[in-house]
Amino acid sequence: MLIELFVTVFYGYAVVGAIFGFYFVWWGVARIDPDAHPLPVTLRLMLWPASAALWPMLAWKLLQIK
């Protein structure tokens, strides 16, 4: 029972991270760093796994920007 809950939470974190990572790589990174706007697609694809894994921290950073 506890393991099933842990796996469900892990998959939920991974799914939300994958969706947020896609948003962050294509639109959010330019909000944090305007110089990152012209990044090539290959570099954006390399940033996707890290942004998916660290999505809570990056979401907090995006929410602080006005």
Secondary structure, 3 states (H helix, E strand, C coil): CHHHHHHHHHHHHHHHHHHHHHHHHHHHHHHHCHHHCCCCHHHHHHHHHHHHHCHHHHHHHHHHCC
